[in-house]
Amino acid sequence: MKAKLLLFTKIKLSDSAFKVMFALLDNKIVEVSLDKNELKGIFKKNKLIRHDKFDWHINKNVNTKYLLEIIVKSEDGLPLVLHLLDEKMPLNWYVFPKAVKLLNDGGEKNFLQLAVQYISNGGIDDSVIAADYDEEFIRTLQKKLTDEGD
């Protein structure tokens, strides 16, 4: 079994503005094998904060997607690798528009979009949950991204 780990950070730009960045492994959300790794160990080793209320709403019956925050003061403090039990995964950090363009998988784009809504709203609200079921919303987002890529 595998788990998708969506890592993000909010870098403070001013009293009321933050730059939100997401970590990707190549053109994918980080994915780890649960057979080889223990999630709590990964979270602790990498000083990741789990947003379990979000995870609970996103995962229907089986926990396979996790939203994890890392606290840094500047982009220079962002980790370039994720430390697993006995391996390291290289990370690249992007703002949302770039991250969503790089993702090839529609489900991962949906996961990222829901995470952005959650982060923007400061928690779970009806718009975050509703977006998960709004197929038209996802189609519109995919069309927009495709049109921008041309």
N, C-alpha and C positions, 0 to 999 in steps of 0.2 A: 504494500500500500504506500502511496505517496501523498505528500502534503505540499500545498503551494503556500509560500511565505511571501507576502507583500510587505516589504520593508519601506518605511517612509520616515521623513524627518520634517520638522517645521523650523526653519532658520529665521530667527527674529531679525527683521530689517528696520523696524521702528516700533514705537509703542503699540501701533495698531496694524502693522503689516508683517506678514510672514511669507517666506519663500518655501513652498512645499515641494519636496523632491522624493522620487521613488527609485528604488534599486531594481535593476534588471540584470539578468544573466543572459548575455547576448540579446536575443529578441524575445525573451520569455520571462515570466515571473519565476523567481527562484523556486525550484522544486526539490524536495529532499525525500529520500527513502526512509520510511518509518521502520523498516526492517533493520536498517543499519544505524539509525540515529534515534535519540530520545529527545523529544521536542523541548522539554523543560531544561535539559542540559544545554541545548542550542541557545535558548532564550537567555539563560543565565550567563553562559560563556561570552555571548555577544552583547550583553546588557540591553536586551530588547524588552520593550514593554508591550504586553499583549492587550489588545482591545477586544476582550472577550464578549462584550455586549454585541459588538458588530459581528464577530465570528458566529455567535449564536443565531443571529438573524440570517446570515448568509448561508450557513451550512444547514441543509434541510434535516437530515437525520444522522449524517456521518461527518465528523469534523475532518475536513480535508483542506480548508482554506483558512489562513490566519493573517490578520492585519497586525503588524508589529511596528512599533515606533522606536527610533533611536534618538536620543537627545544629544545634539551637538550645537556649538555656538556659531560655527561657520562651516562653509563647504570644505575647508581644509581639514576639518575634523571628521569628515565622513569616512567610514571604513571602506577600504578597497577590496576586502575579502570577508566572507562569512565563514567563521570557524565551525566546522562540524566535528563529529567525534574523532575521525582520523583523516580528514581531508579539508581542503579549503576551496571555497567557490569564489571566483572573482566577481566583483560587483561594479556596475556602472550606474551612476546617479543621473536622473533626468527630471525636468519639470514635466507636469502632466501632458501638455500637447506633444512633446517629443516622445515621451514614454508610450503614449497610446498609439502613435504612428508606428513605432517600432514593433509593437506586439502584432503577431500574425493570427493568433487564436482569438476568435470572437468571444469565447467564454472568459478569457483573461481580460479582454477589453472591458467586458461587462463588470467584472470583479474590480478593475481599476476605477471605472466610472462610479461605481457604488461607494468605493473607498473615498473618492474625492468628495462626493456628496456628504458622506459621513463626517469627514474632516472639516469641511466647510460649515456644516451645521453644528459642529461641536457635539455630535451624538446621533443616536437613532431617532428619526422622526418618520412620519408617514411617507414623505417623498423618497426617502432612501429605500424603504421596503417596497413601495409601489413600483419604483424603477426596475426592481428585479423581475417584475412580471410584465413590464411594458415592452412587448416585442416591437411595436412601432417606434418607440424611443430608440431602441437598439439599432433597428434598421436605418433610422434617420442619422444616427451617430456614425454608423459604418459608411453610409453614402457620403456624408460630409467629409469624412476622413479620406475616402477614395477620391473624391473630387479635388481635395486639397493636394493630394499626392500627384495629380496630373499636371 
